[in-house]
Amino acid sequence: MIDVLKAIALGLVEGLTEFLPVSSTGHLILMGHLLNFTGDVAKTFEIVIQLGSILAVFVVYWERLLKLVNWRSINIYESSSLNLLHIILAMLPAVILGLLVHDLIKKYLFSPYSVLIGLIAGGLLMIFAERKKGMPSTLSLDQLSYKQAFAIGLFQCLALWPGFSRSGSTISGGLLVGTDHKTAADFSFIVAVPMMVAASGLDLVKSYEYISSSDIPVFIVGFLTAFAAALFAIKFFLRLLSKVKLTPFAYYRFVLAIFYYFIIL
């Protein structure tokens, strides 16, 4: 039986970090190591609470997500507004690479040491993006081109390394290809829905056998905690990003990595 307090703690960590550029997977691995909560049940629990975070995106962006279902709005030659093709192009690189190296990543990179490397590398990318970005030419989702969507998808591949951060990678990529901060963040969150549903669904199919009836109530607690925390984090981050940009989050990643390495490990 999973401890309820552990479920709440991990749900909060997942919800608060999933859409911040600090790596939720990295935080969950480090937190699980601290709480001595590892193994197959722990991995299955982490998948379930990630689905809670996804639900928060549906709540915030439900109108935009519903519009994406209208396939008739797709013009393969020219982008006049955000449509399903943007999402497909942004997903494609990470989906293909993820399917090729999924088992290798699970086997070799889900350790505290790998996460610390990802935290530092992702932080460096975020600082680089802030310093090298030019004057943004894309100021809304409907101005995003197919080429920009695909380029952001290439940056998303970096997030396959735990600790790198999916939102950190995609927002950095957005800045480097000409979007402003809010557009990059909005697109990052919307693309997260199919990416996380696909990844979590695949992992859940492989791990559902580790869920016992006695664990279900605690899984629900973790799911709801992650949902509420993610809902707060998305709205908070969008307001904060307009003021402080990515650099403070990069410094936080460095501090966390150094603290964890020298104090915990």
C-alpha positions as CSV (number, residue, x, y, z in Angstrom):
1,M,0.0,0.0,0.0
2,I,1.4,3.4,-1.0
3,D,1.5,6.0,1.8
4,V,-1.1,8.8,1.2
5,L,1.4,11.5,2.2
6,K,3.9,10.2,-0.4
7,A,1.1,10.2,-3.0
8,I,0.3,13.9,-2.1
9,A,3.9,14.9,-2.1
10,L,4.6,13.3,-5.5
11,G,1.3,14.6,-6.9
12,L,2.3,18.1,-5.9
13,V,5.8,17.7,-7.4
14,E,4.4,16.4,-10.7
15,G,1.7,19.0,-11.0
16,L,3.9,22.0,-10.1
17,T,6.8,20.9,-12.3
18,E,5.2,19.3,-15.4
19,F,4.7,22.5,-17.3
20,L,7.5,24.6,-15.7
21,P,10.9,24.4,-17.5
22,V,12.5,22.4,-14.7
23,S,11.7,18.8,-15.6
24,S,8.9,17.0,-13.8
25,T,10.4,13.6,-14.7
26,G,13.7,14.7,-13.2
27,H,12.0,15.9,-10.0
28,L,9.9,12.7,-9.7
29,I,13.0,10.6,-10.0
30,L,14.9,12.6,-7.4
31,M,11.9,12.8,-5.1
32,G,11.2,9.1,-5.4
33,H,14.9,8.4,-4.5
34,L,14.6,10.6,-1.4
35,L,11.3,8.9,-0.3
36,N,12.7,5.5,-1.1
37,F,9.7,5.1,-3.4
38,T,11.0,3.2,-6.5
39,G,10.3,0.1,-8.4
40,D,7.4,-1.0,-10.7
41,V,4.6,0.3,-8.6
42,A,6.3,3.7,-8.2
43,K,6.7,4.0,-12.0
44,T,3.1,3.1,-12.6
45,F,2.0,5.7,-10.0
46,E,4.1,8.4,-11.8
47,I,2.3,7.5,-15.1
48,V,-1.1,8.0,-13.4
49,I,-0.3,11.3,-11.9
50,Q,1.1,12.6,-15.2
51,L,-2.4,12.0,-16.6
52,G,-3.7,14.3,-13.9
53,S,-1.4,17.0,-15.2
54,I,-2.7,16.4,-18.7
55,L,-6.3,17.0,-17.6
56,A,-5.3,20.4,-16.4
57,V,-4.2,21.4,-19.9
58,F,-7.6,20.3,-21.2
59,V,-9.3,22.6,-18.7
60,V,-7.1,25.6,-19.6
61,Y,-7.0,25.1,-23.4
62,W,-10.2,23.3,-24.1
63,E,-11.5,25.7,-26.7
64,R,-8.2,25.7,-28.7
65,L,-8.0,21.9,-28.4
66,L,-11.5,21.5,-29.8
67,K,-10.7,23.6,-32.8
68,L,-7.8,21.4,-33.6
69,V,-10.2,18.5,-34.2
70,N,-11.5,20.3,-37.3
71,W,-9.4,18.7,-39.9
72,R,-11.0,20.8,-42.6
73,S,-9.1,23.8,-41.4
74,I,-5.8,22.2,-42.5
75,N,-4.1,23.8,-45.5
76,I,-0.9,21.8,-46.2
77,Y,0.6,24.6,-48.3
78,E,0.1,27.6,-46.1
79,S,-0.6,28.1,-42.4
80,S,-3.4,30.6,-41.8
81,S,-4.1,29.5,-38.2
82,L,-3.0,26.9,-35.7
83,N,-4.3,23.5,-36.8
84,L,-3.8,19.8,-36.4
85,L,-0.9,19.7,-38.9
86,H,1.2,22.0,-36.6
87,I,0.7,19.5,-33.8
88,I,1.6,16.5,-36.0
89,L,4.8,18.2,-37.2
90,A,5.8,19.1,-33.7
91,M,5.2,15.6,-32.4
92,L,6.8,13.6,-35.3
93,P,10.5,13.9,-34.4
94,A,10.1,13.0,-30.8
95,V,7.6,10.2,-31.5
96,I,9.9,8.5,-34.0
97,L,13.0,8.9,-31.9
98,G,11.1,7.9,-28.7
99,L,9.9,4.7,-30.3
100,L,13.4,3.8,-31.4
101,V,15.1,4.4,-28.1
102,H,12.3,4.1,-25.5
103,D,13.6,0.9,-23.9
104,L,17.2,2.2,-23.8
105,I,16.1,5.4,-22.1
106,K,14.1,3.5,-19.5
107,K,17.0,1.2,-18.9
108,Y,20.0,3.6,-18.7
109,L,18.8,7.2,-18.1
110,F,16.3,6.9,-15.3
111,S,18.8,7.5,-12.5
112,P,19.6,10.5,-10.3
113,Y,22.9,11.0,-12.0
114,S,21.4,11.1,-15.5
115,V,18.8,13.6,-14.2
116,L,21.4,15.9,-12.8
117,I,23.2,16.0,-16.2
118,G,19.9,16.7,-17.9
119,L,19.1,19.5,-15.4
120,I,22.4,21.3,-16.1
121,A,22.3,20.7,-19.9
122,G,18.7,21.9,-20.1
123,G,19.5,25.0,-18.1
124,L,22.4,25.9,-20.4
125,L,20.0,25.6,-23.4
126,M,17.5,27.9,-21.8
127,I,20.2,30.6,-21.1
128,F,21.5,30.2,-24.7
129,A,18.0,30.7,-26.1
130,E,17.4,33.8,-24.0
131,R,20.7,35.3,-25.2
132,K,20.5,34.4,-28.8
133,K,16.8,35.0,-29.6
134,G,16.1,37.8,-31.9
135,M,13.1,40.1,-32.2
136,P,10.1,37.8,-32.3
137,S,8.2,37.7,-35.5
138,T,5.5,35.3,-34.3
139,L,3.3,36.8,-31.6
140,S,0.4,34.4,-31.4
141,L,-0.4,30.7,-32.1
142,D,-2.2,31.5,-35.3
143,Q,1.0,33.1,-36.7
144,L,3.0,30.0,-36.2
145,S,4.3,28.4,-39.4
146,Y,4.7,24.7,-40.2
147,K,8.4,25.1,-40.4
148,Q,8.5,26.7,-36.9
149,A,6.3,23.9,-35.5
150,F,8.6,21.2,-36.9
151,A,11.7,23.0,-35.6
152,I,10.2,23.2,-32.1
153,G,9.5,19.4,-32.4
154,L,13.2,18.8,-33.1
155,F,14.0,20.6,-29.8
156,Q,11.4,18.5,-28.1
157,C,13.6,15.4,-28.8
158,L,16.0,16.7,-26.2
159,A,13.4,16.1,-23.5
160,L,13.6,12.3,-24.0
161,W,16.6,12.6,-21.7
162,P,15.1,12.8,-18.2
163,G,15.9,16.1,-16.5
164,F,16.1,18.1,-19.7
165,S,12.4,19.2,-19.5
166,R,10.0,19.1,-22.3
167,S,8.6,22.6,-21.7
168,G,12.1,24.0,-21.3
169,S,13.2,22.4,-24.6
170,T,10.2,23.4,-26.6
171,I,10.0,27.0,-25.3
172,S,13.7,27.4,-25.9
173,G,13.2,26.1,-29.4
174,G,10.3,28.5,-29.9
175,L,12.4,31.5,-28.9
176,L,15.2,30.5,-31.3
177,V,12.9,30.2,-34.3
178,G,11.2,33.5,-33.8
179,T,8.2,33.2,-31.4
180,D,7.6,35.3,-28.3
181,H,7.6,33.7,-24.8
182,K,3.9,33.3,-24.5
183,T,3.4,31.8,-27.9
184,A,6.2,29.3,-27.3
185,A,4.7,28.4,-23.9
186,D,1.1,28.1,-25.2
187,F,2.3,25.8,-28.1
188,S,4.4,23.8,-25.7
189,F,1.4,23.1,-23.4
190,I,-0.9,22.2,-26.3
191,V,1.6,19.9,-27.9
192,A,2.1,18.3,-24.5
193,V,-1.4,16.8,-24.6
194,P,-1.0,14.3,-27.4
195,M,2.6,13.7,-26.5
196,M,1.9,12.9,-22.9
197,V,-1.2,10.9,-23.6
198,A,0.7,8.8,-26.1
199,A,3.7,8.3,-23.9
200,S,1.7,7.7,-20.7
201,G,-0.7,5.4,-22.5
202,L,2.1,3.3,-23.8
203,D,3.8,3.1,-20.4
204,L,0.5,2.4,-18.6
205,V,-0.3,-0.5,-21.0
206,K,3.0,-2.0,-20.1
207,S,2.6,-1.3,-16.3
208,Y,-1.1,-1.8,-15.5
209,E,-0.4,-5.2,-14.0
210,Y,1.4,-3.5,-11.1
211,I,-1.7,-1.7,-9.9
212,S,-3.5,-3.6,-7.1
213,S,-7.0,-2.8,-5.8
214,S,-5.6,-1.6,-2.5
215,D,-3.5,1.0,-4.3
216,I,-6.3,2.6,-6.4
217,P,-7.5,5.1,-3.7
218,V,-4.0,6.4,-3.3
219,F,-3.5,6.6,-7.0
220,I,-6.7,8.7,-7.2
221,V,-5.3,11.0,-4.5
222,G,-2.1,11.5,-6.4
223,F,-4.0,12.0,-9.7
224,L,-6.3,14.7,-8.2
225,T,-3.4,16.4,-6.4
226,A,-1.4,16.6,-9.6
227,F,-4.4,18.0,-11.5
228,A,-5.0,20.8,-9.0
229,A,-1.3,21.6,-8.8
230,A,-0.8,21.6,-12.6
231,L,-3.8,23.9,-13.0
232,F,-2.2,26.4,-10.7
233,A,1.2,26.0,-12.2
234,I,0.1,26.7,-15.8
235,K,-1.7,29.9,-15.0
236,F,1.1,31.0,-12.6
237,F,3.9,30.3,-15.2
238,L,2.2,32.1,-18.0
239,R,2.0,35.3,-15.9
240,L,5.5,34.8,-14.5
241,L,7.1,34.2,-17.9
242,S,6.2,37.6,-19.2
243,K,8.2,39.1,-16.4
244,V,11.2,36.9,-15.6
245,K,11.7,34.8,-18.8
246,L,13.6,31.5,-18.7
247,T,16.9,32.4,-17.0
248,P,15.8,32.2,-13.4
249,F,14.5,28.7,-14.0
250,A,17.8,27.8,-15.5
251,Y,19.6,29.0,-12.3
252,Y,17.2,27.0,-10.2
253,R,18.1,23.9,-12.1
254,F,21.8,24.5,-11.5
255,V,21.2,25.0,-7.7
256,L,19.0,21.9,-7.5
257,A,21.6,19.8,-9.3
258,I,24.5,21.0,-7.2
259,F,22.5,20.7,-3.9
260,Y,21.3,17.2,-4.7
261,Y,24.7,15.9,-5.8
262,F,26.7,17.2,-2.9
263,I,24.1,17.0,-0.1
264,I,22.0,14.0,-1.0
265,L,24.1,11.7,-3.2
